[in-house]
Amino acid sequence: MSDVLFTAHATAKGGRRGHVKSESGLIDHDLSMPSDDTDKKGTNPEELFAAGYAACFDGALNVVASKKKKEIETSITADVNFMKDPDDNGFKIGVVLNAEVNGVSQEEAEDLVEAAHQFCPYSKATRGNIEVKLNAKAV
């Protein structure tokens, strides 16, 4: 394993209808299935993954822009889709990353988003494992 810079810790109990809590206590949520017909409120693994991926990708995009001497303002929305997997009768996820980039042309926004996708640790972790679609929009 490479040199570890830090380690995040979270524990889940009870699966998709249980509870998840980070060691720091900043994440402390009940989990629920969005498809359940219940009044129970909670988050789900896809929502948590979307938040992490969006934050990581936004950071990567700003690092890439900085290296290219571009001053930008950005917003990333990650749509994480929970889908049936026809190959094994199980389930899978797919991601759509919607990037709004202020301060550059549409072509530059697309180039920066693609470069960020090559640099982002979440993108590296998912590459070849799940479908990730990139949408860049200069604003």
C-alpha positions as CSV (number, residue, x, y, z in Angstrom):
1,M,0.0,0.0,0.0
2,S,1.2,3.5,-0.8
3,D,2.1,6.0,2.0
4,V,-1.1,6.6,3.9
5,L,-1.8,10.3,4.5
6,F,-4.9,9.7,6.7
7,T,-7.6,7.1,7.3
8,A,-11.3,7.8,7.6
9,H,-13.4,5.4,9.8
10,A,-17.1,4.7,9.6
11,T,-19.1,1.8,11.0
12,A,-22.4,0.5,9.6
13,K,-24.8,-1.8,11.5
14,G,-28.0,-3.2,10.2
15,G,-27.3,-2.9,6.5
16,R,-29.5,-0.7,4.3
17,R,-32.1,-0.3,7.1
18,G,-29.6,0.3,9.9
19,H,-27.3,3.0,11.0
20,V,-23.9,4.5,9.9
21,K,-21.6,6.6,12.1
22,S,-18.1,8.0,11.5
23,E,-15.5,7.9,14.1
24,S,-15.6,11.7,14.4
25,G,-19.3,11.6,14.9
26,L,-19.9,14.1,12.1
27,I,-21.7,11.4,10.1
28,D,-24.3,9.8,12.4
29,H,-27.3,8.7,10.3
30,D,-30.1,6.2,10.2
31,L,-30.3,4.4,6.9
32,S,-33.4,3.6,4.9
33,M,-34.3,2.2,1.5
34,P,-35.8,5.0,-0.6
35,S,-38.2,2.4,-2.1
36,D,-39.6,1.4,1.4
37,D,-43.1,2.5,2.1
38,T,-42.4,3.8,5.5
39,D,-42.2,7.1,7.5
40,K,-38.6,6.3,8.6
41,K,-36.3,9.0,7.5
42,G,-32.7,8.2,6.7
43,T,-29.9,8.4,4.1
44,N,-28.6,5.6,2.0
45,P,-25.2,4.4,0.7
46,E,-25.8,6.0,-2.7
47,E,-26.5,9.4,-1.2
48,L,-23.4,9.1,1.0
49,F,-21.3,8.0,-2.1
50,A,-22.7,10.9,-4.1
51,A,-21.7,13.4,-1.4
52,G,-18.2,12.0,-1.2
53,Y,-17.7,11.8,-5.0
54,A,-19.0,15.3,-5.6
55,A,-16.7,16.8,-2.9
56,C,-13.6,14.8,-4.1
57,F,-14.3,15.6,-7.8
58,D,-14.8,19.3,-7.0
59,G,-11.4,19.3,-5.2
60,A,-9.7,17.5,-8.1
61,L,-11.2,19.9,-10.6
62,N,-9.9,22.9,-8.7
63,V,-6.4,21.4,-8.4
64,V,-6.3,20.7,-12.2
65,A,-7.5,24.2,-13.0
66,S,-4.9,25.7,-10.6
67,K,-2.1,23.7,-12.3
68,K,-3.3,25.2,-15.7
69,K,-3.4,28.7,-14.2
70,K,-7.2,28.9,-14.6
71,E,-9.3,30.8,-12.0
72,I,-12.6,29.1,-11.8
73,E,-15.6,28.7,-9.5
74,T,-17.2,25.3,-9.5
75,S,-20.2,23.3,-8.4
76,I,-20.4,19.5,-8.8
77,T,-23.6,17.5,-8.5
78,A,-23.2,13.7,-8.4
79,D,-26.2,11.6,-9.4
80,V,-25.6,8.1,-8.2
81,N,-28.1,5.6,-9.8
82,F,-29.0,2.3,-8.1
83,M,-29.9,-0.1,-10.9
84,K,-30.6,-3.7,-11.5
85,D,-27.7,-5.6,-13.0
86,P,-28.9,-7.9,-15.8
87,D,-25.6,-9.8,-15.8
88,D,-26.1,-11.4,-12.4
89,N,-29.6,-10.6,-11.3
90,G,-28.1,-8.3,-8.6
91,F,-27.7,-4.6,-8.4
92,K,-25.1,-2.0,-9.5
93,I,-24.5,1.7,-9.4
94,G,-23.7,4.3,-12.1
95,V,-22.8,7.9,-11.7
96,V,-23.4,11.1,-13.6
97,L,-21.2,14.0,-12.6
98,N,-22.7,17.4,-13.5
99,A,-20.0,20.1,-13.3
100,E,-20.8,23.8,-13.5
101,V,-17.6,25.8,-14.2
102,N,-17.5,29.6,-14.1
103,G,-14.6,31.5,-15.6
104,V,-13.8,29.5,-18.7
105,S,-15.3,28.7,-22.1
106,Q,-17.4,25.6,-22.7
107,E,-14.5,23.8,-24.4
108,E,-12.1,24.7,-21.5
109,A,-14.7,23.5,-19.0
110,E,-15.0,20.1,-20.8
111,D,-11.2,19.8,-20.9
112,L,-10.8,20.6,-17.2
113,V,-13.6,18.2,-16.2
114,E,-12.0,15.4,-18.3
115,A,-8.6,16.1,-16.7
116,A,-10.2,16.1,-13.2
117,H,-11.7,12.7,-14.0
118,Q,-8.2,11.3,-14.7
119,F,-6.9,12.9,-11.4
120,C,-9.8,12.4,-8.9
121,P,-9.2,9.5,-6.4
122,Y,-12.9,8.5,-6.6
123,S,-12.7,8.4,-10.4
124,K,-9.6,6.3,-10.2
125,A,-11.3,3.9,-7.8
126,T,-14.4,3.4,-9.9
127,R,-12.6,3.4,-13.4
128,G,-13.5,0.2,-15.2
129,N,-15.9,-0.9,-12.5
130,I,-18.9,1.4,-13.0
131,E,-20.2,3.7,-15.7
132,V,-19.4,7.4,-15.0
133,K,-20.8,10.0,-17.3
134,L,-19.4,13.5,-17.3
135,N,-21.5,16.7,-18.0
136,A,-19.5,19.9,-18.1
137,K,-21.3,23.3,-18.4
138,A,-19.6,26.6,-18.5
139,V,-21.6,29.2,-16.6
